[in-house]
Amino acid sequence: MFTQNQIRQMFVANAYSTTAAEGNISVSKKGTDYKIVHYGKDGLPTIVHIPEDHILYTKAVAAAQMKYTSRASLITLNSNYLVDTNNDSTGDSLVSGQDYILNVRINGLYWDSDEVWGHKYGAVHATYGMSPSNFYIKMALSLAKNLSRDVAPMLKVYVTTSTSSFVYSGSGQTVFEVTADTAESSLTTGTYVGIIIDEVEQPWRLGVMPQHPVEFIANPSTILFSGEEVTWGTSKKIAGNLIIQNSKKIADMEYFYHANRGDYNREAAWPNNWAAAYLANSNAQYGYDVVEIHWYWDGANHAVQKSEKDITIAFPAASGTGECDNFITAWNNLNGVEIEEIDRD
């Protein structure tokens, strides 16, 4: 669900071009009016005239600034509550006989509502001399098996050999995924110093099922240490390994705002409706750069009050500059209200 001030028209443009072809968009000027021409899925043009002195503001946002990076949690033991079994005045093992429980509280686990939370657990019964590295392996396996029972996975579990450098593959790898099928004997890459819990990309359907992030909180339980009840570990939020471009969000926006062209109830008459044709690629590799033009219309007599409007144009991003840059250059060359060059830093 999206919102709008009064009305917003959204166009997905594959290229800046004056050629009459699907997905092309161009801008020119007639007097003091900007003329935007966009060719839709059917190749027919949509033309918008915007008086220069009616433009309130413009802006451009790079796709890279709209991508989503998952929020992961790093779970580590509290070194103050480890037992010294080597007689070197340094804690090196867990408290024998204690049950270490990791509670992962997930928002909307079985129902898409902020008022519904579900819980997943990992549990390890500590034995004499159990090292922290061995503990992380067992806890990760326990939690992974608990999470595997759901039809639609929401979280992934990893063990890590570093708490500062997170490399998930290739040379210098420090993070290793643990699944319900992982054999404990296969986890032999160095000494593990923590567990990472990260999001899984969630299902999506155009206009029906938006793609939400997975909101979760990982809480270590309490144990008895020297007669005191203490929390055995800490949970720290870190940047995850999952990066989601804004491609699906743009596709949803195109679906939603396309309704402003005569289908306000969005296919309410189905199957006796006119099917809309969309241009957004929900799997666009680099996402979409976006240009926003906020302006108003007013008229004579009783129509003098400003009627605010928005034009949103989405261009497929590239590894460097893209079609959005070409549009901005063409617009600015018309010597009117400028659009600032897109910031790709």
N, C-alpha and C positions, 0 to 999 in steps of 0.2 A: 504494500500500500504506500502510495506517494501522495504528497500534498501539493497544492499550488495556491498562489495568491488569488488571482481571478481566472486566468487561463494561461496555459503553457502549450506551445506547439514544439514538438521534438522531431528532429530529422536526423537519420543516420546516413552519413555520406561516405561513400567508399573513396571518392577522389574529388579534388577540386578541378573542375573542367567545365567549359562552356558547351561541350558536346552533349547532345540530347541522348543520353544513355543512362540506364538504370544505375542509381546510386550516385550520380554526379551532382555537384552543387557549384554554383557560381554566384558572384556578387558584382553588381554594377551600380551606377548612379544615374538617376534621371532628375535633373535639377538638384534639389537638396534632399531628394528621397533615395534611400538605399533600396535596391531591388535584388532580392534573393530568389534564385530559381533552383529548385530541387526536383530531381527526377526519381519517382518512387519505383516500387517493384514492377509496376505495370509499364514503366517508361513514360508515364504521363507527368507533366510538370505541375508542381505546386509553387505559386508565386506569392511572395510576401513583400509589401512595400512598407518601409519604415521611415518616417520623416526624421531627418537628422536632428532637428531641435527637440524631438520627443524622446530621444535616447537618454535614459537616466544613468545607466552604467553598463560597462562591458567587462568581461573577464574570461580568461582561458586557464584551464587546469589540465596538467599533464596526467596521463594514465598512471604513471609511476607514483603519483601522489595520492591516487585513489585505490591502489591495491591494498589487499588485506593480508597482514602477516599474523599468523596464529599466535595466541598467547599460551605458552607452555609453563609448566611448573617444574622446578628442580627440587627434588626431595633429598635431603642429606641428614645424617645422624648428628645429634648434638654431641660433640667430642667431650663435653663435660660429664656425660653420663655413660661413658665407656669404662670397662673394668680393666685394671692392670693385671694381666696374667703372666707377663714376662718379667715382672719385678724390675722394670726399668723406669718406674714413675710416670709412664705414659699409658693412657687408656688404649687398649688394642683389641678388645673383644666386647661382645654384648653381654647383658646381664642374664646369666643362665636362669632358665625356668620362667622368664617373663614372656608374655604374649605381646608382640609388636603388631599393632593394627594401623593400617593406613586407610582413612575414610575419604573417598572422593565423592563430593557432593555435586551433582550435575543438574543444571537448570533445564527443565523440560525433557527429562530423560524419556518418559513414556507418554508425555502429553505436551503439546506446544503451547505452554503457558508460563509466564514468569512467576506464577503462584504455585507451580508444581515442581518440586525438586525430587530427584531420585538419588540413590546411593549405591556405590560400588566399593568393594573392599579388597584389600590385600592383607594377608595375615601370615606372620612368621612366629613360630615358637622357638625362642633362643635356647641353644644348648651350650654347654661349657666350651669356651674357647672359640666360639663362632666369630669369625673375622667380619669386619664391616663389608669387605668385598663380597664374601659369601652371602651375607645378609641381603645385600642389594640384589643379587641374583635371585634368591628365593622370593623376596618381596615382589620383584618385577614379574616373575613367573606366576605367582599367586594372583596378582592383580590382572595380568593379561588373560588368565584363564577365566576370571570372573567377568571381564569385559567381553569375552568371546561368545557369551551366551545370547547376546542381542543380535537380532536379524540385521539391523543397520548399525554398523560400528560408529562410535562417537569419539573414542580416544585411542591413541597408540601409546605403548610403553617402551621405554628405552633404558639401557644402563649406559653410564658414561665413565670414561677414564679421566675426565677433566671437568672441573667446575667453572672454567673460564673460557675454554676454547671448544666450541661445539661443531665438530666436523662429522657429517652424517654419511659420507661416502668418499671413496677415492683415497689418495695419498694423505697420510696423517689422520686417518679416521679415528675419532674419539668416542662416537656415539653409535650404539648397536641396538637394533630393534629386537624386542622380545615378544614373541607371540605365544599363544596357547600350545603350539606345536614345537616350540623351541626346546631342544634337549639341554638340560642343565650342564651336561658335560661339554657342550659346544661353546659355552661362554668362557673362553680362556684367554681373551685378548687383554692382557695387562691386569692391573688392579683397578677394580671399579670403585668410584668414589661418590656415586649418586645415582638417582633414578630421575628420568625425565618423562613427564606425561604431556602429550601434545594432542592437538585436535586432529580429527579426520574430516576431510571435506564432505559436507552434507549433501543429500540429494536435492535436486532442483527441477521444477517444471515451470515452463514459461507461463507467467500470469496466474499460476495456481499455487505453486509451492516455492516461496522465496528461499534463498539460501542463507541460513543463519549461522553465525559462529556458535561454537560449543562453549557455553559458560560453565566453568567448573571451579571448585575450590578443593584443594588437597589438604587434609588435616591429619597429621600424625596423632596417635592416641597417647595415653599416659602409661607409664610403667612405674614400678617401685624400685627406687635406687637409694640404697643406704637408709631405708625406712621412710623415704619421702616419695610422694607421688609427683612425678615430673613428666614433661612432654619429651618423648624420645628423639624428636627430630625437628627440622625446620622446613618450611615450604616457601620457595622464592619464585616470583614470576619472572620469566625470561622470554625473549623472542623465540618463537617456534620455527619449525622447518617447513611449515605449510604456507605457501604464498598463493593467494587467489587474486587474479586480475579482476577488473571491474566489468568484464565482458557480460556476465550473466546479469549483473545489475543494470547495465545499459539495455540489454534485451528486455528486461522487465519494465524499464522506464519507457521504452518505445511502445510496448504493448499497452501500458497504462495511459500514456498521453496521446496515443493514436486515437483514443476514444473521443478526443475533442474535435474530431473531424466527422461528427454526425452519429456516433455510436456511444453516447454517454453512459449507457447501461452495460456496455461491454458484452456483446453477444447474448443479451437477455432473451432474444427471440429465437435462439438456437432450437432446431436446426434451420429455421427459416430466416437466416440472417445473411448479410453480406460478409463473407470471410475477408478479414484484413490480411494483407501480405506485408511481411516485415523484412527488414534488411540486416538487422544486427546479427552478428555471428557470436553466439554465446560461448564459443571456444576460441575466440580471437587470442592469439598467443601473447600479444603485448597489451591487450586491453584497448581502451578507447580514450583519446584525448577529447576534451569537451570545451566548446565555446558557448558562452552565455551572453545574451543581449536582452537587457531589461529596458522596456520602453513603455509608452502610454499612448492611448488614443483619446482625443476629446473632440467635441463638436460644438455646434452653435446652440444658443438658447439653453434649454434644460440639460444639454449634454456637455456642459462645460467641465463637469467634474472629471478628473483624470481616471481613465480606465486602464489599470496597469496590466501589462502583458509580458510574457517571456518567450524568447526563441532559444532553444537549446539545440546545438548541433554537435553530434558525436562523430569523430573520425577515427578509423582504426590506427592505432599507434604502431610505430616501427621501432627498430633497435636504435635508430638515430632520430633525425628529423622526419616528419611525416606530412600527410596531406593537410593536417591542421595548420601547420606552419605556412603552407601555400595559401590557404584561405586567409589567414591573418595578414600575410603580405599583400594579397590582392585588396583586402579591405582597407588597409592603411594607405595604400597607394591612391585611394580615392580622395585623400586629403579632407577628412572629416573627423568624426569621433574615432579615436584610435583604440585598438585593442592591444594591450601590452603583449610583447612576445612571450611565448609560453616558457615557463621555468622548468627545465628538465633536470635540475640539480637535486 
